[in-house]
C-alpha cells in the first residue's frame, strides 16, 4: 500500500520538467553545503560527533525526556504528554480554549505537521498563521512541505510571485525573492 508521501512523489515526478528543475535546485543546495563543509577543517569530526549524539539520544530517549520534563517544570514550563496525534491535537485545542484564543501563530514543526494539527484546528474554527516564510507560502498555496529544512523547495519563485499577486496584491510579474520576502 502506498503512503501519502509516495503518492505525492509519484504525482510530482510525472512532470519531467518540474522534476529536472527540482533535482538541479537540490544539487545546487548540496553544492553550497559541500563548499561550506570544505571550509571547516573539523567538518568530519563534527559530523561524527552529531552522529554519536543522535545515537545516544535515540537510545536514551526515555530518560532524556524525563530529565527535560523535570528541568522544564523547574523553570516554570508546563509539559504535556500525548500518546498519539489525536491526543496531541486535543491538548492544543484545550490550551487555546483555556486562553480564549482564536488565532495561533506558529513556526515550522514536523510534529504538528505529522499530527495534522493545522487542519484539525482549522476545523475547530481557529485561524492558524505560519511564521516561517516557507511554511506561510505553503499555507497560502494550500500545500504540504516537501523537505524538513526547506519546506517549499519544490515551488518555483515564479509560482510564489503569482500566488503573492493574488494573496498580497504584490507587483505583477515580480518574482524577485528579496521583494517577495519583504512583501
Phi, psi and omega in degrees: 000133181283146175273167178303317181295315182293326176293318178295320179296318179298319177295318184297315185283354174295329177271095187298323179295317179296318180298316180297317178299317181298316178300316179299318180296315179294323178294325177297316178297317179297319179297318177298317179298314180297319178299315179296319182297325180289343179276352179249110181300332182267016184307309183296323178295320178296321177296316179297318179297315178299320178297315179298318179297317180296316178298316179297312183300316180294326182274351178234025187302319182300311182288326178293322178293320177296320178295319177300312181302315181299312182290320180295317179296320179297335179264010174094001179279157174251126182254132177245141177247136179229139181277338183201181182298318182299316180293319177304308183296322178295322178297314180299315179301315180298317179297315179297320178296317180301326182263006181052040181274148177239343182231138177237122175257125184222163175249172187302138183208117178294327179299310182292330176294312181294330180274354182064033186298317183301310180299319179301311183288324174302317180297337179267002177095005179278154173259123180251130179238120177280131180265342174284131186300315179299317179293324179294319177302313179298320180298314179297326182271358181057046180238167178253155179296151179246355183210143185291326182260323181241080190299333183251023183299337183275001183249129179287149182298331177296322177294321178296316179301316179296319180294318181291333173300317182286316188277318186247001181058043177285172181301129182298131176079001181268111179242024177293124184303322180294314178302311182296322178297315178296322179298000000 
